[in-house]
């Protein structure tokens, strides 16, 4: 009897695993918002998401492929194109206003993540012929970023990396590693079409997504005239005379603080996704499941 119970238990487990096997591929579309030294929310700098400026949200889109190993576990590969941006001029904090830096960075990210479905509800609408499944999940993974910070001056955009705005000894790579963490949820309709929402933060391994990290460099360490102009933009603010409570003009002198190298930059993605589902589970299970559902629905009619 014990052997029979053990075999039955294992069989049910395998059947559940086979049932969950499947894959889906689709597209993402949403927004991206940056967390770093430039701009930020009102007042003094705040930790992490508290310093996010919603008005600086830009676009993000991409594509993904996901494979479900079980009803609870899945892996996903995705590629996204996103834009992040920030401007000290949008802050009301005096030191940021005086610094007057701004940027726009286009990012291409490639990520692989593992998903854990912590809440699963099958066939939510049992009274309908249309099957609807719901899942909510948490995810984590690893990925690579290509990033291209630019700044605008005199109606022209300049690619900042080759300009070495913090000195030639501070030049950085255009690729870095990132760790994505987040949560998501989706509805699957008739086991074919899936619609969801995902919120994920990217912890990057660089402080140069915005081209700002350490201190103002001496002019003899800046290779071009554009490097000097884009590294130190405080003179533009003081020349306009728009604000009365700015710190001394010398705050942007060589050696003074320009950024914060103690913390790396990151960004938040909020994306809707649509995908097509291909089930690869056990055909015996599917036929048994359909016949069981049909019998239940037939009983409700009497």
N, C-alpha and C positions, 0 to 999 in steps of 0.2 A: 504493500500500500504506500509506504514512504517513497519507494522508487517511482511509483506511478505519479504521486503528487509532485515529486521533484521534476520528473519529465514534463508534466503538465505546466509547472511554473516556468521552466526554461523555455518551453514552447511558446507560452504567452509572451514572455519577454522578447524572444526572437521575432515573434509576429509583430509586436509593437515597434520594434526597431525597423523591421522591413517596411512597416506601414509608413514610418516617418521618412524613409529615404526619398529624396527628391532634390530637385534643383530649380532655381529660378534665375532669370537674368532680366535686367531692366535699366531704368534711368533714374537719376536724382536731379532735383531742381529745388533751389532754395537760396538762402543768404549766408553771408560770412561776416563775422565781426572780429576785430582785432583787439588783443590785450597786450599792451607794451608801454613804452615810455612816452610816446607822443599823444597829445590830445587828452583823451579820457573824459570822464564825467565831470560834473561841476565840483569845484573846490579842490582841496589837496588830493594827491594821489591816494587811491584806496586799493586794497588787496583784490586781485583777481577780477571776478565778474562784477564786483561792485564799482569798478572803474570803467565799465563798458559804456560807450556812447552809441545808443541805438541809432542815432541819425547818421552814423558812419557805416551802417550796414550796406554791404555790396552783394554782388551775385555769386552763386556757386552752382555748378552743374557737373554731371558726370554719368558714368555707367558702372554697373556691377554684375558680378556673378556670385551666387550663393549656393552652397551644397549643404543639405541637412543630413547629418549622420543618424540622428535619432529625433524623437519628438522634442527633445530638450536642447540638443547641441547642433550647431551649424558653424560653417566657416565661410567667409566672404572675401572676395578680391574686388577692389574698386579703384577707379581712377577718377579724380575730380579736377576741375579747373575752377579756381576761386580767386577773388580779388579782395584784398584787405586795404584799408586806408585810414589815415588819421591826420589831424591838423591841430597844432597848438592854438591857432586863432579861434577855434571853436570852444576853447576852455575859458573859464573866468578866473583861473588861478594865475596870479601875477607872474610867477617865475616861468610858467609855461607860455604865457602871452609874450613875455620878453624874449624867450628862446626862439619862438616863431618858426619852428620846423614843421614840415609836412611831408607826406609821402603817399605813394600808391604802389602796392606790390601785387603782381600777378603770380599765382602759385599753381604749379602742377603737382598733384600728390598721387602717389600709388600706395595703397594700403592693403594689408591682409589682417583680418580680424577674426576672432572667435566670438560666437554669440551663445549666450545661455538664455533659453526661454524660461523665465521664472514664473510666468503665468500663461497657461494654455487653456483655451475653451474651444472644444470641437462642436460643430453644428449648432451654433447659437440659436438659430431660428428653426427649431425642429418642426414647426407647424407649416413651414413653407417647403416647396419643392426645391428652392434654391438654397444650397448649403453655404453657410458662412462660418469660417473659423477665425478665431482671434488669438494673437500672440503678443506678449510684451516681453522684451528682452534687454539684457545688458551686454555690452561688448567691450573688448579691449584688444589691442594688437600692436603692430609695428609697421612703419612705413617710411618712405623717402619723399622729400620735397625738393623741387626745383623752384627757386624764388628769384624774382627780378624787381628789386626796389627802384622806383623812379621818384623824382621830385620835379615840380613845375616852377619855372622861373621865366618871366617875360614871355608868357604864353607858349613856352616850349618845354617838353618833357625831356629830362636827362636821366639816363641810366646811371645809378649812383655807384655801383660796385667798382667800375674801373676808375672812378674819380677819387677813391680813397679819401673820403671826407674826414676821417679820423686819423689820417697819416698812412703812409705807405706800409708801415709795419703792422697795421691793423686790417689789412685786406683779408676778406673772408671768402670762403667757397660759395658757389652758387647752389650747392646741394647740401642738404642736411637730413638728419633722421628725426622722426617724430613718433610720439606714442599717442594713438587715438583712444579715448575713453568716452563712453556715453550710454544712452538708453534709446530704445525705439519701440514701436508697436506697429502692427499691421493687421489688416483684414484680408482673408483669402476667400474669394467667391467661386463656388463650384470647383474648388481645387485647381483652378486654371489661372485666375487673375488675382493679383495681390496689390493692395494699395496701403501705403504706410507713411509714417513720419519718424524721422530720426534726428536726435540732438546729440552732437558729439564735439568734444573739445580736443584740440591737437596741442600736445605739449611738445614744442620743438626743442632741438638741442642747440639752438643758436639764439643770440641776442641781436641779430642783425636783419631780421625780417623787415625792420623799419629803417635800417642803415644807421641806427643810433645805439651806442652802448657805453662808451667810456668818457673821455675828456676831450676838450678842444685841443687840437694839435697846433703847433707853431706853423706859420705860413710856409716856412722853408721845407716842411715835411708834406706839404700838399702839392701834388704834381702839376695841377693846371689852374688857370684863372677861375674856371668854373668850380673847381674843388673848393677854392677859398670862398667864393660867393655862396655856394650851397651848404658849406659847413657851418657858416656863421651868418645867420639871417636876422640877428637882433637889430643891426643898423636900420633895416627897413622899417621896423616898428617905431624906433625912437625918432626917425626922420619924419614920420607921419604925425607924431605927437598926439595920438588918440587917447592915451591912458595916462593917468596921473600917479598911480600907485605902483609903478614898475620898479624892480630892483635896480641897483646901479648899473650903468652901461658896461662896466668892467666885468660883469658876471659871465660874459662870453669870451673873456680873454683866454689865451692859451694856458692850458693846465687846469682850468676850472671845469666843473662837472658838466657834462653834456647829456649823459644817460645814466643808466644803473646796471653795471655789469653783473650784479649779484643775482639777477633773475633773467631767465630767458623769455623770449617772446612766444606768444601762442595765439590761437584764434578758435572761434566757435563756429561750427556749421550747423544750421537748422535746415533740413531738406525733406521735402516730400518725395516719395518714390513710387514708381509703378513698375510691376514686373510680370512676366509670363512664367507660369509654373509648369514644370515637367515632372510628373510623378514617376518614379522608378521602383516603387514598392512591389510587393508580392501580388501577383494577379489573382491568386487564390483568395487572399484576404479581401481584395477589392470586390470580388464577386460575392463573397459571403457578406461583406458589409452592406452592399447594395440590396441584397435579398432581405437582410434583416430590417433595414430601414423601410423597404417597401411593405413588409409585413406589418410593421408598426403603424405606418400610415393607413394601411387598409383597415386595421382594427379601429382606428379613430373615426372612420366613416360610419360605423354602426353603433 
